[in-house]
């Protein structure tokens, strides 16, 4: 059967099944007409970037059910290679127990549109198989308590924040408290600059804070005023600009020193 015909058949409703495998969800698995062979099905899945053995018809039907379910949620063929590459277990997950709960969560708890849900999954495919009750819902509550808004918007940051355990998020707040900030000040910084949750303490936050205090001679008060400091590269942006200003016996606020482009910064401080 030509591959083009096979591709079109995958969008047709279920009519019959010669093998009648057990369905991975309450929705019947997508079955091909005209006795499409397992090898042809596997070939079609390969065009989507999904590896599947033609020697396991039941497994193929399971995967096709997942593909069909995701297509009903707005996904197209071009999205599947990324999903399969970054989170192949999506296609072996149980639809009712693993996939459907996520879509219910983003619609009801997150108030996201179907398009926003799809785009969030594209940015972080792993989130689709994350447990709603033990991870996503507690994390959403925690982030909202901090005052972080617009979490339904499908950005890389939002997708990864929602997929982060609460204890890992809380560790960033404890780190800021260890710098001498109060709990309220620490949570305020996280709300203003939630990207801080994605930075490593040992490889990012701590070295930058130590440089701020011991090399630049500044205080934690500057972090309170400009928490975006932690978002700039230490070796490529912070240290070179500090050295440049130090040679000229100039000290300016961090929010003047770091955001401008190199062209604007070095033109201003020749």
C-alpha angles and dihedrals in degrees: 000000000000114000091235091059091046090053092052093049092059089071095053122101120259114274109163146343128211093195101036095206122192109274121238089218143019087266110084114250119261107260125191124232129231092041095285107201123242088242091058091048090050089049091054092049089051089060086058091052092253118132115216134161116240087210094073111061093175091054090049091053090049092053092045089053090056091047092049092047093052091047088055086057094056103271119139133201092267091062098056100074090060093046092048093046098048100033114012092169088076088080095051095043123110109256097214097042102034114019107031094053090061093054090047090050096051092045098046106026101028097033090222124159120238089256092052091049091051094048092048090054091048089055094046111015092179091068090071092069097038115118111258099205098044101035120009102043096045090046092050090051091049094050092047091050087057089054098251109153139191093039089153091070109104102239127140089244095053094045093051094043092054089049093053121099116247093238091058091050091048091053090065090056091050089050091055090048089054088059089062100267122132121243090255092050092047095050090045091056091050091050092050094043109023091167085081088078090068096055124096115242095215099040101034122009100041098045091048093049092048090050090049093053106032102031103028095035093226131137137237087258088077090058090053091053096042114020089165084081087089090059095065124087112257098211099035103037117007102044098041093049093046090051091047092053094042091056088056093044090242129139122184133170116280092244089060094042104049115031100059119091118256090255093055095040098050092041089055096045104038 
